[in-house]
């Protein structure tokens, strides 16, 4: 079992890390949402332990973004917020379980075992556009059966189009889908990502609709499954 702990309390994080080490479990620690996203780019985790009261972007917002991106990794919320409304909000956002601080480590390990058991057999979409296949669970892309290496932002760009076949996506909306609501990027960055997708997956993978934005290439929308 490999765990991602997203917690800004250094003392609590150190305690959980030490107990995980004693249990023979691998644990990565991120102190905020940005650190968690970076960890998730390069690693697959069995479970995410998520604090809600993070600095900057909240844990709840991070959770919603993960589920919107089809990340089905089990999430257990760890928080001092014991109100029923807080629990409901966390579960509605996609959490698998909720544990109020302070807690016993034995209970935390038991809950981790339970959510990972429940997650077995869950499926997430595989999106197909002619010769291009996007495996959402593995965040992997193939073209004509061959793996294609995409950067994290190129992947998010492709995912945005393949989730919305036939729809024109304005540049400003595409920027939000890739970077989030607070994303601040240079004016030509989106064009660079699209250029890279065309180079790696074929010139017709993304079509420019002048004056409106971009969409999955003509003929591709009817083939997306």
C-alpha positions in Angstrom: 0.0 0.0 0.0 1.3 3.4 -1.0 -0.2 6.4 0.8 -0.3 10.1 -0.1 -0.8 12.3 3.0 -1.9 15.9 2.3 -1.5 17.7 5.6 -0.1 21.1 6.6 0.4 20.2 10.3 4.1 19.2 10.4 3.9 17.4 13.7 0.9 15.3 12.8 2.4 14.5 9.4 5.6 13.4 11.1 3.7 11.2 13.5 1.6 9.5 10.7 4.8 9.0 8.6 6.6 7.3 11.5 3.6 5.0 12.2 3.4 4.2 8.5 7.1 3.3 8.5 6.6 1.0 11.5 3.7 -0.7 9.7 5.9 -1.2 6.6 3.8 1.2 4.5 5.2 3.7 1.9 4.0 7.2 2.5 4.6 10.5 0.6 3.7 13.8 2.3 2.5 17.0 0.7 1.8 20.2 2.7 -0.7 21.8 0.3 -2.8 21.1 -2.8 -0.1 22.1 -5.2 2.3 19.6 -3.7 -0.4 16.9 -3.8 -1.0 17.5 -7.5 2.7 17.3 -8.3 2.9 14.0 -6.3 0.0 12.6 -8.2 1.5 13.3 -11.6 4.3 10.8 -11.1 2.8 8.3 -8.6 -0.1 6.0 -8.2 -1.4 5.7 -4.7 -3.6 3.2 -2.9 -5.2 5.8 -0.7 -5.0 9.6 -0.1 -5.3 11.0 3.4 -6.6 14.5 3.0 -6.8 17.4 5.4 -9.5 20.0 4.6 -7.9 23.1 6.1 -4.9 23.4 3.8 -3.1 26.7 3.1 -4.2 28.2 -0.2 -6.6 25.9 -2.1 -8.7 23.9 0.3 -8.7 20.1 0.6 -12.4 20.1 -0.5 -11.5 21.9 -3.7 -8.6 19.6 -4.4 -10.9 16.6 -3.9 -13.5 18.0 -6.3 -10.8 18.6 -8.9 -9.5 15.0 -8.5 -12.9 13.5 -9.0 -13.6 15.8 -12.0 -10.4 14.4 -13.6 -11.7 10.8 -13.0 -9.0 10.2 -10.3 -10.7 7.3 -8.5 -8.0 6.9 -5.8 -9.8 6.3 -2.4 -9.7 9.4 -0.2 -10.1 9.6 3.6 -10.6 13.1 4.9 -8.7 13.8 8.1 -10.0 17.0 9.8 -10.8 18.7 13.1 -14.1 19.8 11.6 -16.7 17.5 13.3 -19.9 19.2 12.2 -22.4 17.0 10.2 -22.6 19.6 7.4 -18.8 19.3 7.0 -18.9 15.6 6.8 -21.7 15.7 4.2 -19.8 18.2 2.1 -16.7 16.0 2.1 -18.6 12.9 1.2 -20.6 14.7 -1.5 -17.3 16.0 -3.0 -16.2 12.4 -3.5 -14.5 11.3 -0.2 -14.7 7.6 0.6 -14.5 8.1 4.4 -14.1 10.7 7.0 -12.1 10.6 10.3 -12.2 13.4 12.8 -9.0 14.5 14.7 -7.7 13.3 17.1 -7.9 9.7 16.1 -6.3 6.4 16.9 -3.8 5.1 14.3 -5.3 1.6 14.5 -8.7 3.0 13.4 -7.0 5.0 10.6 -5.2 1.8 9.3 -8.5 -0.1 9.5 -10.4 2.5 7.5 -7.6 2.6 4.9 -7.9 -1.2 4.5 -11.7 -0.9 4.1 -11.7 1.8 1.5 -9.0 0.1 -0.6 -11.0 -3.1 -0.5 -14.1 -1.3 -1.6 -12.2 0.4 -4.5 -11.2 -2.9 -6.0 -13.2 -3.5 -9.2 -14.2 0.1 -9.7 -13.9 1.2 -13.3 -13.3 4.6 -14.9 -13.7 5.6 -18.5 -11.4 4.9 -21.4 -11.9 7.5 -24.0 -11.3 6.5 -27.7 -11.0 8.8 -30.7 -10.2 6.7 -33.8 -6.6 5.6 -33.3 -6.1 7.5 -30.0 -7.0 5.9 -26.7 -6.9 7.8 -23.4 -6.9 5.5 -20.3 -8.2 7.8 -17.5 -7.3 5.5 -14.7 -3.6 5.2 -15.7 -3.5 8.7 -17.3 -1.9 7.0 -20.3 -2.4 7.7 -24.0 -1.7 5.4 -27.0 -1.8 6.1 -30.7 -2.1 3.2 -33.1 -1.5 1.0 -30.0 1.8 2.7 -29.2 2.4 4.6 -26.0 2.6 8.4 -26.4 4.4 10.5 -23.8 2.5 13.7 -22.9 3.3 16.3 -20.4 0.8 16.8 -17.6 -0.6 19.9 -19.3 -0.7 18.2 -22.7 -2.7 15.4 -21.1 -5.1 17.7 -19.5 -5.6 19.5 -22.8 -6.4 16.2 -24.6 -8.7 15.1 -21.8 -10.7 18.4 -22.1 -11.3 17.7 -25.8 -12.0 14.0 -25.5 -14.5 14.6 -22.7 -16.4 17.1 -24.9 -16.6 15.6 -28.4 -18.2 18.0 -30.9 -18.1 20.9 -28.6 -16.2 24.1 -29.3 -14.2 25.1 -26.3 -13.2 28.8 -26.1 -9.6 29.5 -25.3 -10.5 31.1 -21.9 -12.6 28.1 -20.9 -9.8 25.7 -22.0 -7.3 27.6 -19.9 -9.6 27.1 -16.9 -10.0 23.4 -17.6 -6.2 22.9 -17.7 -5.0 25.3 -15.0 -8.1 25.9 -12.8 -9.9 29.0 -12.1 -6.9 30.9 -10.8 -4.5 29.8 -13.6 -2.4 32.7 -15.0 -0.6 31.7 -18.2 1.1 33.4 -21.1 -1.2 34.1 -24.1 0.4 31.5 -26.4 0.7 28.6 -23.9 -2.6 26.9 -25.0 -1.5 27.1 -28.6 1.8 25.4 -27.7 -0.1 22.5 -26.0 -2.3 22.1 -29.1 0.7 22.2 -31.4 2.3 19.4 -29.4 -0.8 17.3 -29.5 -1.0 17.7 -33.2 2.6 16.8 -33.6 2.3 13.6 -31.4 -1.2 12.4 -32.3 -1.9 13.8 -35.8 -2.7 17.2 -37.3 -6.4 16.5 -37.3 -6.7 15.6 -33.6 -7.7 19.2 -32.7 -9.5 21.6 -35.0 -9.2 25.4 -34.8 -12.6 27.1 -35.1 -11.6 30.7 -36.0 -13.1 33.3 -33.8 -14.5 30.8 -31.4 -11.9 28.3 -30.1 -11.0 24.7 -30.6 -12.7 21.3 -30.7 -11.9 17.7 -31.2 -11.1 17.2 -34.9 -13.9 16.8 -37.4 -15.0 13.2 -37.7 -13.5 12.5 -34.3 -16.6 13.3 -32.3 -18.7 10.5 -33.7 -15.9 8.0 -32.9 -15.4 8.9 -29.2 -16.6 6.2 -26.9 
